[in-house]
Amino acid sequence: MDVELVYFADCPNWRLAQERLETALAHVRRHDVQVRLRRVASPAEAESAGMHGSPTVLVNGRDPFPHTKNDSWSCRLYQNGGRLEGSPSVFALIEALR
């Protein structure tokens, strides 16, 4: 399994997404998987990386979370139990990793 976290430097939520990814991977007992961090430096680089706003989680090269065709160079919001947050929840990440 390949897990990548794509983000831009000014994103306030990428570290939370990284923490939640690590927790989710431990929950599904995938200690062998390392989250690859990919910091992008321009809108063109973000688009070519498959980023749909920062942070974007890619599992085996695919974004497992519903998204609109929003600007790749923006902060991304995730629907978590009726709330909008800057990172997928641990539960949503566990489901995406299964």
C-alpha positions in Angstrom: 0.0 0.0 0.0 1.2 3.5 -0.9 0.0 6.4 1.2 0.9 10.0 0.3 0.0 13.2 1.9 0.1 16.2 -0.5 0.1 19.7 0.9 1.5 23.2 0.6 3.8 24.8 3.2 1.2 27.3 4.5 -1.5 24.7 5.0 -2.5 24.8 8.7 -4.0 21.3 8.6 -1.4 19.0 7.1 0.2 18.0 10.4 -3.2 17.1 11.8 -3.8 15.0 8.7 -0.4 13.3 9.2 -1.2 12.5 12.8 -4.6 11.1 11.9 -3.1 9.0 9.1 -0.5 7.5 11.5 -3.3 6.7 14.0 -5.5 5.1 11.3 -2.6 3.0 9.9 -1.8 1.7 13.4 -5.5 0.8 13.9 -5.6 -1.3 10.7 -2.2 -2.8 11.8 -0.3 -1.5 8.7 2.9 -0.7 10.6 4.8 -1.5 7.4 3.3 1.5 5.6 5.1 4.8 5.7 3.2 8.0 4.9 5.1 9.8 2.2 4.9 13.6 2.6 4.9 15.6 -0.6 5.1 19.3 -0.3 4.2 21.2 -3.5 5.4 24.6 -4.2 3.1 25.9 -7.0 -0.4 25.5 -8.3 0.9 23.7 -11.4 2.8 21.2 -9.2 -0.3 20.7 -7.0 -2.5 19.9 -9.9 0.0 17.5 -11.4 0.3 15.7 -8.0 -3.5 15.1 -7.9 -4.1 17.5 -5.1 -7.6 18.7 -4.6 -6.8 21.3 -2.0 -4.4 21.0 0.9 -4.1 18.5 2.5 -4.9 15.7 0.1 -4.5 12.1 1.0 -3.7 9.7 -1.8 -4.0 5.9 -1.3 -2.3 3.9 -4.1 -2.4 7.1 -6.1 -6.1 7.8 -5.7 -8.0 10.3 -3.6 -10.5 8.2 -1.6 -12.5 11.2 -0.4 -15.3 12.9 -2.4 -14.2 16.2 -3.7 -15.4 18.9 -6.1 -13.2 20.1 -8.9 -12.0 22.9 -6.6 -8.8 24.8 -6.9 -5.9 22.6 -6.1 -4.1 25.6 -4.5 -6.5 26.1 -1.6 -7.2 24.7 1.8 -9.4 21.7 1.7 -12.3 20.9 4.0 -13.6 17.4 4.8 -17.1 16.4 6.0 -16.7 14.8 9.4 -19.9 13.8 11.2 -21.8 16.8 10.0 -18.9 19.2 10.7 -16.3 20.6 8.3 -12.7 20.0 9.3 -9.3 20.5 7.6 -8.5 16.8 7.7 -10.4 13.6 7.3 -11.3 12.0 10.6 -9.5 8.9 11.9 -12.6 6.8 11.2 -12.8 8.0 7.6 -9.1 7.3 7.1 -9.5 3.8 8.5 -12.3 3.2 6.0 -10.2 4.5 3.2 -7.2 2.3 4.2 -9.3 -0.9 4.3 
